[in-house]
Amino acid sequence: MTTPKTARTPNPPPANEELISLEAVRKLAPLRHSGRGGGPPSLESLIRACRDGVRAEDGQRVRLESVRLSGRRMTTAAAVERWVSRLAAKSPAPLREADAARLAHRRAEAELAAAGI
């Protein structure tokens, strides 16, 4: 039995921003040297970023805002800037289960030592 795909919610950029093609996005300054080997990212990578998103450091998926016009995926330079800043945003890494258990153990030992046990 196959599981049904979840519907993706549209993620369009604001209407007051000028649309550019993903091919033009490859040449923008924030992405110019971010691909493999220091070149621009591939067009397919950008399409996946629009469709599926990219995993940020905090583990969340961040999608590039885009629309489809006449079969072409379009976005804006401002949307790319927002996307890059959300991907680069530092957030505290979630504690792994082992780390959380270790911290709880240390706290318990400190409480027992303070109680004289």
Phi and psi in degrees as GROMACS dihedral restraints (atoms count N, CA, C in turn):
[ dihedral_restraints ]
;  ai    aj    ak    al  type     phi  dphi    fc
    3     4     5     6     1   -97.2    20    10
    4     5     6     7     1   148.2    20    10
    6     7     8     9     1   -88.4    20    10
    7     8     9    10     1   141.1    20    10
    9    10    11    12     1   -70.7    20    10
   10    11    12    13     1   146.3    20    10
   12    13    14    15     1   -72.3    20    10
   13    14    15    16     1   142.7    20    10
   15    16    17    18     1   -79.7    20    10
   16    17    18    19     1   142.3    20    10
   18    19    20    21     1   -70.9    20    10
   19    20    21    22     1   133.6    20    10
   21    22    23    24     1   -84.8    20    10
   22    23    24    25     1   134.8    20    10
   24    25    26    27     1   -81.8    20    10
   25    26    27    28     1   141.5    20    10
   27    28    29    30     1   -63.1    20    10
   28    29    30    31     1   146.8    20    10
   30    31    32    33     1  -134.3    20    10
   31    32    33    34     1    63.8    20    10
   33    34    35    36     1   -79.4    20    10
   34    35    36    37     1   150.4    20    10
   36    37    38    39     1   -73.5    20    10
   37    38    39    40     1   162.9    20    10
   39    40    41    42     1   -57.6    20    10
   40    41    42    43     1   147.5    20    10
   42    43    44    45     1   -68.8    20    10
   43    44    45    46     1   -20.8    20    10
   45    46    47    48     1   -85.8    20    10
   46    47    48    49     1     4.0    20    10
   48    49    50    51     1  -101.2    20    10
   49    50    51    52     1   145.9    20    10
   51    52    53    54     1   -75.9    20    10
   52    53    54    55     1   127.7    20    10
   54    55    56    57     1   -77.9    20    10
   55    56    57    58     1   141.6    20    10
   57    58    59    60     1  -133.7    20    10
   58    59    60    61     1   155.4    20    10
   60    61    62    63     1   -76.0    20    10
   61    62    63    64     1   161.1    20    10
   63    64    65    66     1   -66.7    20    10
   64    65    66    67     1   -27.5    20    10
   66    67    68    69     1   -63.0    20    10
   67    68    69    70     1   -39.0    20    10
   69    70    71    72     1   -71.5    20    10
   70    71    72    73     1   -31.0    20    10
   72    73    74    75     1   -61.8    20    10
   73    74    75    76     1   -36.1    20    10
   75    76    77    78     1   -57.1    20    10
   76    77    78    79     1   -26.5    20    10
   78    79    80    81     1   -94.7    20    10
   79    80    81    82     1    -3.0    20    10
   81    82    83    84     1   -69.1    20    10
   82    83    84    85     1   150.1    20    10
   84    85    86    87     1   -54.9    20    10
   85    86    87    88     1   -44.5    20    10
   87    88    89    90     1   -66.1    20    10
   88    89    90    91     1   -21.4    20    10
   90    91    92    93     1  -112.0    20    10
   91    92    93    94     1    -4.5    20    10
   93    94    95    96     1   -55.8    20    10
   94    95    96    97     1   -36.7    20    10
   96    97    98    99     1  -120.5    20    10
   97    98    99   100     1    27.9    20    10
   99   100   101   102     1   -97.8    20    10
  100   101   102   103     1    -6.9    20    10
  102   103   104   105     1   -81.5    20    10
  103   104   105   106     1  -179.4    20    10
  105   106   107   108     1   -62.4    20    10
  106   107   108   109     1   135.8    20    10
  108   109   110   111     1    74.5    20    10
  109   110   111   112     1    12.2    20    10
  111   112   113   114     1    84.0    20    10
  112   113   114   115     1     4.4    20    10
  114   115   116   117     1   -92.9    20    10
  115   116   117   118     1  -174.7    20    10
  117   118   119   120     1   -70.9    20    10
  118   119   120   121     1   156.1    20    10
  120   121   122   123     1   -66.9    20    10
  121   122   123   124     1   153.0    20    10
  123   124   125   126     1   -71.4    20    10
  124   125   126   127     1   158.4    20    10
  126   127   128   129     1   -61.6    20    10
  127   128   129   130     1   -39.4    20    10
  129   130   131   132     1   -63.7    20    10
  130   131   132   133     1   -36.4    20    10
  132   133   134   135     1   -62.8    20    10
  133   134   135   136     1   -40.1    20    10
  135   136   137   138     1   -69.7    20    10
  136   137   138   139     1   -37.0    20    10
  138   139   140   141     1   -63.3    20    10
  139   140   141   142     1   -43.1    20    10
  141   142   143   144     1   -63.0    20    10
  142   143   144   145     1   -37.2    20    10
  144   145   146   147     1   -63.7    20    10
  145   146   147   148     1   -35.3    20    10
  147   148   149   150     1   -73.5    20    10
  148   149   150   151     1   -44.3    20    10
  150   151   152   153     1   -77.8    20    10
  151   152   153   154     1   -52.1    20    10
  153   154   155   156     1  -107.0    20    10
  154   155   156   157     1   -23.4    20    10
  156   157   158   159     1    89.2    20    10
  157   158   159   160     1   171.3    20    10
  159   160   161   162     1  -123.7    20    10
  160   161   162   163     1   139.6    20    10
  162   163   164   165     1   -74.5    20    10
  163   164   165   166     1   123.4    20    10
  165   166   167   168     1   -82.9    20    10
  166   167   168   169     1   175.1    20    10
  168   169   170   171     1   -61.5    20    10
  169   170   171   172     1   -29.5    20    10
  171   172   173   174     1   -85.0    20    10
  172   173   174   175     1     2.1    20    10
  174   175   176   177     1    94.7    20    10
  175   176   177   178     1    -9.8    20    10
  177   178   179   180     1   -81.0    20    10
  178   179   180   181     1   152.2    20    10
  180   181   182   183     1   -87.8    20    10
  181   182   183   184     1   131.4    20    10
  183   184   185   186     1  -117.5    20    10
  184   185   186   187     1   119.5    20    10
  186   187   188   189     1   -97.1    20    10
  187   188   189   190     1   143.9    20    10
  189   190   191   192     1   -78.4    20    10
  190   191   192   193     1   125.0    20    10
  192   193   194   195     1   -63.3    20    10
  193   194   195   196     1   133.1    20    10
  195   196   197   198     1  -160.1    20    10
  196   197   198   199     1   165.2    20    10
  198   199   200   201     1  -134.9    20    10
  199   200   201   202     1   159.0    20    10
  201   202   203   204     1  -106.0    20    10
  202   203   204   205     1   124.9    20    10
  204   205   206   207     1  -126.3    20    10
  205   206   207   208     1   120.4    20    10
  207   208   209   210     1    52.7    20    10
  208   209   210   211     1    40.3    20    10
  210   211   212   213     1    81.3    20    10
  211   212   213   214     1     0.5    20    10
  213   214   215   216     1  -110.1    20    10
  214   215   216   217     1   141.7    20    10
  216   217   218   219     1   -85.6    20    10
  217   218   219   220     1   128.2    20    10
  219   220   221   222     1  -126.9    20    10
  220   221   222   223     1   150.9    20    10
  222   223   224   225     1  -145.1    20    10
  223   224   225   226     1  -166.7    20    10
  225   226   227   228     1  -128.7    20    10
  226   227   228   229     1   159.5    20    10
  228   229   230   231     1   -63.7    20    10
  229   230   231   232     1   -37.9    20    10
  231   232   233   234     1   -66.0    20    10
  232   233   234   235     1   -37.0    20    10
  234   235   236   237     1   -64.9    20    10
  235   236   237   238     1   -37.2    20    10
  237   238   239   240     1   -65.0    20    10
  238   239   240   241     1   -42.9    20    10
  240   241   242   243     1   -60.2    20    10
  241   242   243   244     1   -45.1    20    10
  243   244   245   246     1   -62.8    20    10
  244   245   246   247     1   -41.9    20    10
  246   247   248   249     1   -62.9    20    10
  247   248   249   250     1   -46.9    20    10
  249   250   251   252     1   -62.9    20    10
  250   251   252   253     1   -41.9    20    10
  252   253   254   255     1   -67.9    20    10
  253   254   255   256     1   -35.8    20    10
  255   256   257   258     1   -68.7    20    10
  256   257   258   259     1   -35.1    20    10
  258   259   260   261     1   -69.2    20    10
  259   260   261   262     1   -35.1    20    10
  261   262   263   264     1   -88.2    20    10
  262   263   264   265     1    -8.4    20    10
  264   265   266   267     1   -61.9    20    10
  265   266   267   268     1   130.9    20    10
  267   268   269   270     1   -85.8    20    10
  268   269   270   271     1   131.3    20    10
  270   271   272   273     1  -136.3    20    10
  271   272   273   274     1   153.7    20    10
  273   274   275   276     1   -62.0    20    10
  274   275   276   277     1   132.8    20    10
  276   277   278   279     1   -69.3    20    10
  277   278   279   280     1   139.1    20    10
  279   280   281   282     1   -66.0    20    10
  280   281   282   283     1   145.5    20    10
  282   283   284   285     1   -70.4    20    10
  283   284   285   286     1   135.8    20    10
  285   286   287   288     1   -73.9    20    10
  286   287   288   289     1   159.6    20    10
  288   289   290   291     1   -58.4    20    10
  289   290   291   292     1   -41.5    20    10
  291   292   293   294     1   -65.0    20    10
  292   293   294   295     1   -39.5    20    10
  294   295   296   297     1   -64.9    20    10
  295   296   297   298     1   -42.4    20    10
  297   298   299   300     1   -64.3    20    10
  298   299   300   301     1   -40.5    20    10
  300   301   302   303     1   -65.3    20    10
  301   302   303   304     1   -39.9    20    10
  303   304   305   306     1   -63.8    20    10
  304   305   306   307     1   -43.0    20    10
  306   307   308   309     1   -64.9    20    10
  307   308   309   310     1   -41.4    20    10
  309   310   311   312     1   -63.6    20    10
  310   311   312   313     1   -38.7    20    10
  312   313   314   315     1   -63.7    20    10
  313   314   315   316     1   -44.3    20    10
  315   316   317   318     1   -63.9    20    10
  316   317   318   319     1   -40.6    20    10
  318   319   320   321     1   -63.1    20    10
  319   320   321   322     1   -42.7    20    10
  321   322   323   324     1   -63.5    20    10
  322   323   324   325     1   -41.9    20    10
  324   325   326   327     1   -62.5    20    10
  325   326   327   328     1   -41.1    20    10
  327   328   329   330     1   -64.8    20    10
  328   329   330   331     1   -40.5    20    10
  330   331   332   333     1   -64.9    20    10
  331   332   333   334     1   -41.5    20    10
  333   334   335   336     1   -65.3    20    10
  334   335   336   337     1   -40.7    20    10
  336   337   338   339     1   -65.3    20    10
  337   338   339   340     1   -39.1    20    10
  339   340   341   342     1   -66.9    20    10
  340   341   342   343     1   -31.8    20    10
  342   343   344   345     1   -82.3    20    10
  343   344   345   346     1    -7.3    20    10
  345   346   347   348     1    82.0    20    10
  346   347   348   349     1    21.7    20    10
